Amino acid sequence: MRLARRLQGVADLFKVGSKLFTAEGPRGVRALAATGTEIFLDLKFHDIPNTVAGAVAAAAELPHVRLLTLHASGGLAMMRAAREALAGKKHRPALLGVTILTSLDGVALRRIGLSGTPRVRAVALALLAKEAGLDGIVASAQEIPAIRRVCGPKFLTLIPAVRPASAAVNDQSRVATPAEAARTGANFLVVGRPITAAPDPRTAAQAIAEEIASASRHS
């Protein structure tokens, strides 16, 4: 929570992923919400439709959750069940389907039995997520332009694995600089370790925010 307070006014959303949620659970989400920030609950649900529907309904009851993720590869029925679990809720989170994890490249996809390039697979999963009634998708910057062409500008897009040019790639395969990501026109950009592992996270976040703003003005 200390980091969230340090970054207030620079970051618009704060991500709660599986590591933090496993350690702190809903209590951690409530503590973060108490700082007044909105939350990206990135738990990437992937299970049978009934189980995912129950998890989504429970997550939607947590305070300040604005975005919620599930794997589009869970299938049409699973995604529809998730969407139906939020039917009638006035202030529900937006549901985003994760297409292809940014840690995977073409070789890794083939080793798990998926044919085609990451772009081809991501576009296909994005179309499936739209058919299921989801609000948008998660994909790398390389796939966002193609997804926006086929899914339209109102379909939300979120780019993870955003790395400044000087930052380490770590375990990611399909990365983009803040400027590159901003120029795709995506709705949300996610920056993790380049901020959280920086000696001065607020200064790092401010530099990234300035790069994004500059790229957006000139795109």
N, C-alpha and C positions, 0 to 999 in steps of 0.2 A: 504493500500500500504506500510505502514511503516513495518508491519510484513513481507511482501514479501521481502522487502529489507534486513531485518535482517536475513532471512533464505536463501538468495541467496548463492549458493555454497554448500549448504547442501541438499536442496530439488530440485528435477529435474523439477517438475510440481507443479503448484498451482491451487487448486480447487476453482471454482466459482460455488456455489450451489444456490438453489432457494432463500435462505434468502438474500444473497448479491445481486443477480440479481434483486429481487423484489425491493430492496431499491435503487440500483444504475443503474440497467439496462445495456444496451450496453456501456454506458459511463464508468461504473466500469470496464468492460472487457478491454476497450481501455486504461484506466489508468494503469491497471495491466500490459498489454502488453507493455506499454511505459517503464517499468522497464527492459525489455529485456527477461522476462521469458516466458515460454510456459504454456498454460492454459488447464486445464481439466474442460470443461464446463458441469457440472453435473446437467442438468435440467430435466432429466428423462421424456422426452416427452411421452404422452399417450393420444391419441385422434383419430379421424377418419383419414384415410390415407391422404386425401388432406391437412388437417390442419397440421399434423405432417410433411409432405413433405415441406410445406411452412416454418414452423418453422426451420427445419433443413437447408434449403437453406439460410435462413436469418442468422442463427448462423454461417454457414460456411464462411460468408463474414466478420465476426469479426476477428481481427488480433490475430495471435499466438494461435488459438484454435487447439490443437492437438488431443484431445479426446472429444467425444460428446455422451451423453447417451439418450436412450429411453427405455421404458418398453417393454420387449419381450412379455409380456402378452397382449399387444395391438394387437397381431396377425400377421400372415404372410403377409397379404396385407399391413398393416401399415408399417411394417419393410421394405418391398420391395419398397414402395413408398418413404421412407426415403432414401434408397440406391440410387434409381433412381434420386432423387433430387440432388445428388452429382455427377452424371455421367458427365464425361468430365472435371471435375475440377482437375487441376494439383496438387495442394497442399491442398487437402481436409483433414478434420479431420477424424480420425478413428471412426467408429460408433460401439458403444458397447451396447448390449442389457442387461438390468437389469433383472436378473432372479427372485430370491426371496429376498426381502429386509432382511437385516441382523437383523432387529428388530423382525422378525417373527419367531416363533417356530412352532412345529407340532400342538399344541393346537390352536394357532392363525390361522393357515392355515385352520383347520377344521371349525373354526367359520365363516370364509368367504366363505366356501363351496368348498374348494380345498382338494381333497383326496391325500393320500400319504405323505411321509416324505418330508422335505425341499430338501433333496438330490435328491429324485426321481423327484420332480417337477423342480428343477433347471437344472438337466440334460436334461429333456424333452424340456425345454424352450431354453437351449443352442443349442440343435439340430435344433430347429425351427429357431433360429437366424442365424445359419450357412446356413440353407436352403434358408433363405431370402437374403443371401449375405452380412450380417453384418461382420465386421472385428473381432468381439470378444464379450465377455460377462463380466458382473459383477456378482460375486458370492462370498459366504463366503469361507474361507479357507477349510472348511470341504468338500465342493463340488468340489473344483478345480481338485484334482487328477482324479476323475471319469469323469469330463468334458474333461480334456485333453486326456484321453484315447479314448473317443468316437469322439472328434472333431479334434484331432491332435495337434501337437506342434506349428503349424503356426497360429492357432486360438488364438487371444489375450485374455488374462485373467487378470482381475483386482480384487483385494481383498480389500473391505472396512472393517470397524470395526476392524482395527488392534490396539491392546492395549498392552502396556508393562505389565508384570505380576503384577506390583504394582499399575497399573492404575484402576480407577473405570470403571465398565462395562457400567454405565449410562443406556440408553434405548435400548441397543443392546442385542440380545439373542445369536447370533452365532458369537463369537469373536475368535481372535487368537493373540498370541504374535507376535512381529516382526520376531522372529526366526522361529516360526511355519509357518507363512505365507511365508517366504522366501524359506523354504524347499519344498513348493509345486511346485516351479518353475514358479510361476505366473509372468507375465510381469510387472505389476504395483501393488503397495501397497498404500493404502490411510490411512493416520493417521491424525485425526482431533484434537479433544479436548485434548488428551495427550500432544499435542504441543501448540495449541492456548491458552489453559487455564493454561499452566505452568508458574510459576514465571519467568523463563528464557527460552523462547521458543527455542532459538538457541541451548542452552545446551541440552535441551530435545531432539531436533531434531538430534543433533550430536550423542547422546547416542543410539537413535533408529537406525540411519544409521549404526553405528558400529555393533550393534546386527545383523542387516540384512546382512552386509558384512561378518561377521564371520560365520553366518549360511550358507550363500551361498558358502563360501570356503569349508566347511566341509560336504556339502550335496552330 
